[in-house]
Amino acid sequence: MGRLVKARLLHGWHVVIPITVTIIVVRTILFSQATYISLLTNAGIITLIVAACVAFALGLSLLNPAFSTKSGSFMVNVMVVPHTGVALLILTRSNWGMYLPIIWFIGIVFLYLGMRKLSRIE
């Protein structure tokens, strides 16, 4: 994996994962009488999903670069990741055992394809 892609992936994880875990933990503690195990399970599953979505978004932005926030490519990139996640959640009928491997597979494939495109440009 190229150093640039690895750095962008780690940067994305360092930004998104702590925010997501904080929101999930606070939400779980405040709005449900959750046990410690359910809190850890909930935070762990959501962390894995968010990490896969960051990889997917990075790969998508490498495949379809947007050089301006007003460009059509930017809007496509912004819309594809959440819509794909929701569609997969519906298709897997909210079965986390099926959803997690599929979203990771999509994230890894898009990241790989984006890295190949970036290496051809360089």
N, C-alpha and C positions, 0 to 999 in steps of 0.2 A: 504494500500500500504506500502510495506516495506520502511524503512528509506533509505536504500541504493538506491533503485530504484527511490524513490522520489527525492533524492539528485542528482542522475545522470540525471533525467529528467529536473529538474530545472537548473542544470549546462548546459545542452544542450540548453535549451531555452535561458539562459543568454548569451551564446556565439553566437548562430546562429541568433536569432531574431534581435538584434541591427545591425548586419552586413547586414542582408537582408533588413531591413527597410531603412538603409542608402543608399544602392545601389538603391532600388526602388525609393526613394524620389529624389535622384540626377538624376537618369535616367528620371523620369517623368518630372522634372523641366527642364532639359537640352534639351530633345529630343521631347517634345510636349508642346503645349500651353495649359497646363492643368489648370483647375480651382482648387480651394482649396478643394472642395468637391470630385472631381475625384481623387485628390492626396491622400486624406484620405481613400477613398474607395479602391483604388488600393493598398495602403500600408496595409490596414486592411485585405483584402482578401489574399494577399500574406503572411502576418503574420500568419493567421490561417492555411494556407496550410503548411507553414514551421514548425509550432508547431506540427501539426499532423504527418508530416514526421519525426520529431525528436522522437516522441513517437513510431512510426513504426520502426525506425532504432534501438532504444533502445530495444524494444521487440524482434526484429529479432536477435540482438546480444546476448540477453539472451537465446533465443531458440537455436541459432547456434553459440556458442562461438568460437572466433578465437583467438588463443594464440600467433599468429605470423602474421606479415604482408605478409609473403610469403605463408601462408597456403591457401588451397582452400576455406575454410570457410570464410576467410576474403574477398576474391574476390567475393564470392557469396553474402555476406552481402553488399558489396559496390555496386554491380550491381542491386540487387533486388529492392531497394527503388526507384531509379530514373526510372527504367524500369516499375515498377508498376504504378508510378505516370503518366508517359507518356501514358501507355496503358489505364489507367482510363480516362485520358483527351481525348483520342481518342474515347473511348467507350461512354463517356458522351457528346461528340461533343462540347467540351469546354463550357458546361453549368455549371457555377459555383454553381448554386443552387443544382445540382445533385452531382457535384464533391466533394464539401466540406464535406457533410455528409458521403459519401462513404469513402473518405480518412481518416476521423476521426474514422469511424467505424473500418476500417482495422488497424489503429494505436492502438486503444484501445484494439482490440482483440489480436493483437500480444503482446502488453504490458501485458495484463492479462495472456496470455499463458506463456510468459517468466517469469512472477512473480511466476506462479504456478510451473514451472520447477525449478526455483531458490529455492523456499520454500521446494520442495521435496529433493533437494540436501542438504540443511542445516539440 
